[in-house]
């Protein structure tokens, strides 16, 4: 995953997007199934029974699939689409990423706070850098993703990162190798797709303040 939150590797099982027709890793797509009530059901965890169909994890793809009747075509039956589908899935993915980071923290493989994150980056413990999309660009620029992986998650807000670490808010976080860290990266990549690559350090306006304890 680059600073924009997009995973660069193409490893893992691949599926075809019903919108673009392109084949790509499952980690970059959202699975759907037709529910018993005739409504499209997003299967974020990929565990629901039934024939699945896949859409690239972007708002544009999801909106087009709903507007063009592509879900019905893929399901081979008439199905309805939940209102505000992209918003629904974004919320599901955000909760999923927060939950996974929290579990990683409980396993001792995640830290927050500027100094702790900096130490992990310096000593090579960190394999993923996490920074809040609404943190100050000046403050975030003081830390760089691990050289050995280049992995960065920048699609979460300070409130969401804080929730994962049991705080009101947090700007910086880091993950070590092992445990659920790879899953965090994959799910965050899908969330970043829906949030338009939120978190890129592009020199834009700052939003929120950076602190040494965040």
N, C-alpha and C positions, 0 to 999 in steps of 0.2 A: 504494500500500500504506500503510495506517495504522500506528500504533504496534503494533497487534496482529498486523501482518503480512499483513493482507488487502488485496488489490488492489481499488481502488474503481472503476476504469474498466472499461467493458464492451467494449473494443475487441477486434478480432480475430475469427477464425472462431468460430462457436458450435456446440455439440453438445448433445444431449439426454441427461440423466442417466437411466440405466435404473432407478434407485431412486425418485427424486422425480418424474420426468417433466418436470422443469423444463429449459428451454433456457438455456445460459449459455456464456461464453467458454471456449474450450479450455484456457486457462491455469488455470482453476479445477477442471479435471477430470482424471481418470486414464484413459488409454486401455488397453483390454484386447483381446486376440485369443485365439482358441481354438488351442492348440498341436496339433501332429500327434499327440501322445500323449493327446489328450483332456483336457488340463489347461489351466486359465485361465492366461494369461501376461500379467503387467503390462508394458505398453509405455511406460515412462517417457519415452523419447526420441521416441516417436511415429513410429517408422520401420519397425516390423515389418510384413511383408506380411499380407494377409488382411483380412477384414471386421472392423472395429473396433467396440467398444461402450464406452460411457463411464460413469464413476461419479464423483460429486462427491468431491473430495479431503478426506473426513472419515472418522474411524473408524466413526462411526455408519452412514454410507452403505455403507461397505465391508463391515462386519459384517452389515448387513441384506441386502445383495446375495448374500452367501455363504449366509446362513441360510435365505433364502426361495427359493433356486434361481433367482434372477434372471439369473445368468450363463448358465445353460443356456437360459433363455427367449430371451435376447438373441442367443446363438450359434446358436439353432435346432437344437441338438443337445445331448446329455448331456455335460456337462463337470464335472471335479472342480476344487476350489479348494485351493490350497496352504494348509497350516496356518499360522496366525498371519499372514494376508495383510496386515493393516494394518501390523504390525511389519516385514514384508518390504519393503513399499513405502516406509515411513518411512526405513528404512536406505538404500534406493536413492536416494531424494530427497536425504537428508542428504549422501551422498557426491557426488551431482551438484552440489549448491549449493557445497560446499567446493571441488570441482574447478573450477567456473566462476569463483569468487572468486580462486582461485589463478592461473588464466589471465588474469584481469583485472589482478591484481597484476603479473604478468610483462609485461603491456602498458603498465605505468606508470599505470594508471587506478584503482588502489586503494592505500590506505595504512592502517596500524594505528598504535596508540599515541595516548594522550590528546592530547598537544600537536599532533601532526601532523593528527589528525582535527579538532581544534578550529580549527587554521589553515585547513584546507580549508573548514570550515563558515563561518568568518568572511569569507574572501576569495571565497566563492561557487563554489569549484571542486567541492565535494561536491554530488552530486545525491541520494545515498542514504546514510543513517546506519545503521550496523550495530552492535548492542550485544548482549552475551552474555546469554542468558536467566538464567544463574546468577551474574551479576555483581551487585554491591550496588546496590540501588535509589538510595541516596543518591549514590553516585558517578556512576551513569548519568544521574541527573536534571540534572547539570551541563551536559549537551549536549542539544540539541534537533535534530530533523530539519530539513533545509534548508527555508527558508521558501518557496522557489520551487516545490518539488515535494512536500514533506511526506512523502517516501518513507522508510520505516523497516523494517529487518529485525531482529526480535528473537527469532527461533525457534531460533537456533544456540547451542550451549553455548560456553563459553570455550575448551574443548579443540578444538572443531570450528573455531572462528575462528582459533585458533592454528595449526592444521594447514594452513589455507588460506594463512597468511602465513609458514609455515616456522618456527613457534615452538611452545613447549610449550603456551602458552595466551595468549589475548588477549581483552580486554573490549570495546574500541572499534575500529571500522573505518569506512571511508568509501569510496564509489565515485564516480568522476567520470562524466560523460556519455560515451557512445560505447562502442565495443567490445561486450563481452558484458554490460554493466551491465543492460540491459533484460531479458536472459534470466535473470540472477541474481534480479532482482525477481520475475519470473514463477514460477520454480522455488521460490523461498523462500515465495511465497504458498501454493503447494500443500503444502509442508512444514509451514507454520504451521497449515493446516487440519487436518492429522493430529496435530499437537501441541497442538491446542486453543487456538490463538492464543497460545502461549507467548511470553513476553517483554513483555507489556503492563505499563506502569508504573502499577500499581494500588495502590501503597502496601503491598504484601504483604511477607512475610518476606524478608530479604536472604539471599543464599546465595553466598558467595565474597566476596573482597575486591577493591576497585578500586584500581589503582595508576596513577601518572602514566605509566608505561612500558608498560602493558598495552594 
